[in-house]
Every structure is written in C-alpha cells, then in structure tokens.
Amino acid sequence: MRSLKVLSLFVILSMILVACGGTGSTGGAKELKVAILAPLSGPVPTFGVSTRDGALLAIEEWNAKGGVNGYTIVPIVEDSQCTPEPAVNAMNKVVDQDGVKFVIGEVCSKATIPISEIGTEKKVIVISGTSTAEAVTVDANGNTKPYTFRACFIDAFQGLVGAKFATEKLGAKTTFIMLDQANDYVKGLAEEFEKNFTAMGGTVVGKESYTAKDTDFSTILAKIAEAKPDVVYLPDYYNIVNLVTKQAKEKGITSAFLGGDGWDSADLDVVAAAGGYFTNHYSPDDPRPEVVNFLAAYGAKYKNDDGTAKVPDALATLAYDAANMLFTAMTTAGTVEDVDKVKTALEGIKINAVSGAITLDAKHNPVKAAAILAVTAEGVKFEASIAP
Amino acid sequence: MQQVSTPSQTSLPLVKTHTRLAWVGQLFFIVLGLAVVYILGKNLISNPTLFANIFISGLQLGFVYAMIALGYTMVYGIVKLINFAHGDVFMVGAFVSYFAVTRFNLHQWPLAVFPAIPPMVGVVIGSISVIILSMLICIMLAVTIERVAYKPLRDAPRIAALITAIGVSFFLEYFGALNFVFSPRFIPYERPFEVVAWYIKGGIHQVVPGTQPPDGSITFSNILLIIMLASVLVQIFLQFLVKRTKIGVAMRAASYDKQAARLMGIDVDSVISFTFAIGAAFAGLGGVLYAIAYSSIWSQLGILPGLKAFVAAVLGGIGSIPGAFVGALIMGQAESMTMGYISTPMRDAVAFTILIIVLLIRPTGIFGEPEKEKA
C-alpha cells in the first residue's frame, strides 16, 4: 500500500514536471492542454487513480497517432478530492493559470456540479466520466448546461435497463422491490425500475423499504417467500446485497435478485448473491474489440503491485471514454481553439466507446447500452449488453 | 438481584394536575393497546403462517437483545450507571469471533488436532472455543473500561459517569472504524458452522438448499435454536449465580447499600468489576450469535442493538434480571411485528416510542417496584 502511494505520488510529480516542461518549451509541435481533475486523495482515492490512469492512457494513444489536429496533448493532473471546495480551486487554477479550455473530471457528482458551473461561466468544456447525478448536466431551471457532458449513463437509466432485462431475458412477470428510502441513488433506480417494469406488462407484487443500518431482513424475506416474485429488485450497495441475499438463500428463496452498479465491488459476497444479476457500465469480459483492445493497452501500461496487468474498473473505462469523446469531437470539429465548435461536435457525437456505442441526448447524457453482469459462485461474469 | 429502593427525597405537590393528565393518558394508551391487539389479531387470522414467520424472526431478535440487556440491567443495579459502552463491547465480541474464524481458523482446531473425532463434535467444540475466546476478550475489555473510565468517577455525580460512558462508547465505535483496526466497511461474516433450516408443514422437514419450501410453511433455522438455548442457559446461570452463590449475595448487598456492604467486609470494588465482567461475557456471547445470525459486521454494529437492549432493560424494570429477559422478548416482537405489518423503517421509531411510553406510565418497568426510584 505504501509503495503504491509513493509510486502514485511519483507519477503525479512526473506528470506535473512533464506539464511544466511542456509549457516552458515553445516551438516544435503545437500543444493542447487538457486538465484531468481526479480525487487522488480524500474519501475515494482509488476512484481518482483509476480515472487519471484511464484518461492518461487515451491521451498517450492519441499522441502516438500524431495528436489531435496536429496538436500534441499535454495533460495537467489536479487533485480535486471528491469535495466541492478543492475541486473549485483546482478548476480555477487550471483555467486561470494554465489557460485550459477542456477538462476531464470530476468523479463525484457533488464536485462535478460546482466545476460545471465555472465551466459554463468561463466557456470551458467539462466531461465527467462517472458523475451520475442528473444535476451534473442540467441546471436548477432544467436547462442543459452548454459546456458540460458526461460519459456514463444516469442513475435512472439503470432502472430502465434492469426492467428490460428482467422482462425480456428473464421472462419475469412479477417483481418485489426492496429499497432504502433515504438513499437517492437507490430510490432513483427503484422508481425507474418500477415504472418501466409496469409499463412492460409486469406486476409489482410488493415493495418494502429498509434503512441502511439494518442487518435483519427476515420479515421482508418472509413476505417475499409468501409473494414468490420472479425477480427481487434490490438496487443497493454491495454490503446490503450481501446480507439480503445470504439471508434469502437460508430461507430457501429462489427468486432471482437484480440490482445496479452498487453491486460492483470486490467485497460482493458472490456465493450469497450467486444467481443474481446487476446492471453496470461495462464488463471486462465483454467480447467487443473496443473492450479487448482497451484491456490489453491498459494492462500493458499499468501493473498491480505483484507485477500482473491491471484490469481497468468502470472508472478507468469511463475516463478513457470521456477523453476519447473529447478528442473525437475535436477531430470532427477540425479545431482545438474554438470551444463552441467542439461543443457542437460533442453534441452530435457518435463513438464506439469501450463502455458501448455512445450518442448524446438533449441533456448531454449518453444513450448507450448497459452491461448486465451475472453473479456466480466463481465470480461476476458478463451476461448481456442491453441497449435502451 | 432485587430492585434497589432508595428513600424518596422530595414529594411532588402537583398531585391534582397529575391525576387529571393521567386519566387522559390512560385512555390514550388503552386505545393504543386495543388498536395494536386488533391489528395483530386481524393479521393472525388472515395469514397465520406469515404471522408465525414474523413471530419467529422476532423471537430470534428478542433472545439476542436479552443477552445484551442483562449487562445493562446488572451494571445499573449495582453502580446506577447506564453503561452505554455495553453495545460496543457486543460489537467487539462479534469482531473477535470474526478474526478467530477467518484469520486463525480457530473453529477448526479440534479436527486439526484430533482428526479421529466425528466432524459434528469437532464443529461444536470449535464453535464453542470461538465463543469462549470472544467472551474472554470482552471481559478483559469491560474490566479495563471499568478500571480506567468508571472507577475514578465512582464518587463523582452520576451524570459524570454517564457522560464518560457515552465517550467510551464513541471511542470504541470510531477507534474500531480505523482502517488498521476493524475498518469502517461492512465485512461479510464467515460462520464457524453451516446453517441448517427446517420448515413446518405437516411435520418438520429440512429445507433443501436452493429450493423453496412449499406454500404456507413456517421456517426456522439451527441459529434460532442455538440463540434460544444460549439465552435461556444464561438466564438460568444468572438466577443461580445471584440467588445461590456467595458472590451473588455480595452483588445483592452492594446493590442494596454499597457503604453498608463495605462495612460488612465485602470488597465492593471487586464485586463491581465482577458484575462488569459477567455483563461483558454475555454481550460477547450475544455479539457472536448476532454476527452468526445476520452475517455482516461493521464497527457501529453495536449501537442500535445496544440501544434497543437498553430499552428492553428499562421496559422490564432496570435492575431486574427476569425483567430484562421479558423486556427483550417484548422488544423483539414489537420490532418484528412493526416490520411485518407497518413498515421496516418504522421499527426504530416504535422501539423508542416504547421507551417513552414506559417512562411516562411506569418508569420502573414491568418488574420494578413502583415509585421508589428518585429522579
């Protein structure tokens, strides 16, 4: 762990040195500065490292191909800590001091929202890889923020995909929904699932809420055993999923459990949750060539502590996709100077990204397929890719 | 141990208002009680198996609360301290068993040392060793807490010790949340033995893993039986300890009047330490069984079960051992029935509403002697 920290510090320092060296030397190839705002410290440092690594890989690949429109891309990495205030400081620094017009980041919605407001004000394009809150791309009046984009689908979309998978692939007619009323993420997914599942002809046979600190789900499970639904929708984080699925197995409940990307964790109890499915942004087992090539390139560039190739997580993938969206739009627009032309090109983008073929809707949210992952006792496996 | 009686120091002059309010209050509580009985009765008739399943999950919860509530009530009975750190000792018990099982495979030692014994016996002995280890470590922790945090404040006002108890509780919760201690994450708990479930429908049948029991069957597991057995044994042991042994007599004496007990040659300090140790041992046992039953642990695991066990102890009459037991069973059912027939998030609200109602209409609880406790 310590060596990893030292290593990542070294990487950051060398990035800064590279960036500074780049600005110092004029002449030669023209330079395009792109900022990467990632939470390298703070509550979710692994998210930040993945995001930075994914975006840097994309930049390296574009530079190897000769850059964007003849410009060499110079990344500027800043630590935004998944917290509004440091994120705003980092944003102001890269925009005012470094003259950056294109930003990839942040990870956390609460940090991306204030960044995007600065972007709107100063005409800087912000593309977040993984901020899923609706308010990232839409302001308080419901208008789309002109210069803010994202590479991930929003929370509600997973509910739609989950419902589609349940009815079409699993042939489910009845569902039982379990949700934590106090968690917006869980609630958003559950509401969207309920709406779409009902619209697709399914019946909700029960709906029970619990709180995040509950450990005893036996009464809810007693009701599920009575109702015998085809699927139980449980769009919560892995810790709750571990508990519920384990207790359900012990009660002999055979209904399939279905969830969202909150299940995506190394700590998911795959033995307990075996037989369940969840929607996610991407799966490393997806056989599409974009995924295979990305895995190979990422694994060659980044290694685990024991020297094995790193497998990119959803954060690295979406940061990589966000960077590719930006550079593809610049190529289409034929400019790296005119922010408005790049913005227009982004709005009409069509790209075969690693996380799926992306187009953007009017709210700058991607319309793309979601991966469905199946949980088995041996681990999590790619099941299907579901388009909206 | 008997309810302590202290002479009342002040008598309230507001008798008249008190009586009038009491009439309104009593009417309200009678209506409330009838409503509860009506709702439960209606559901019992409309779907008896669901009612039975909910009752069983309440039973499991109640017996776990009983083990924790004993610690609250015993410590209160002797030192008049509500030991809020008790719930966190319970959490430590769960974690000790987690480390013993996953890191050190302590539950497998009998089979490793004596491969010839039947596997069943090995599992039982192994699991008991895990429980005993947890209990011992909880005892050490509780005695240390008592020596460090409570003993220096024995002659200070009671509020000082209470606040210290809250401090110790927070310390254990957040020290436990450090990454190199227990970490702030939820940790899947690996059981030292397999769960076996049965269902009752025209006889008792074992649930085949991966298949759903038929409609209208009542399910229960070996965990429920173990928890009930452990809880009842603890009760019997405590009754015996308090009523029939020398240390029990000393405990009762210290509970009645510490000064007089000291004059009679009782080492009150060691009696108090002993009381903390016994309470912690049962909290440790409860922690292991709770973790086995619900299979996920984290550093703040002890807060809610601890508070609910405290409510159970108040409901039963704080200071009374059978009271804690009965109160815990009622709390388990109240929670389970709320989850079953109202909604899950309401269960904590109901639990603490019970606390308020008890304090309003009978502050001394079911088994307590009325109106002798000073405010």
Interface residues (C-beta under 8 A of the other chain):
Chain A: Q181 E208 S209 Y210 T211 K213 D214 T215 D216 S218 T219 I220 A222 K223 A225 E226 K228 N239 N242 L243 K246 Q247 K249 E250 K251 G252 I253 T254 D267 D269 A272
Chain B: N47 T49 L50 N53 I54 I56 S57 Q60 L61 R185 F186 P188 V195 A197 Y199 V207 V208 P209 G210 T211 Q212 P213 T219 S221 Y290 A293 Y294 S295 S296 W298 Q300 L301 I303 L304 S336 M339 G340 S343 T344 P345 D348
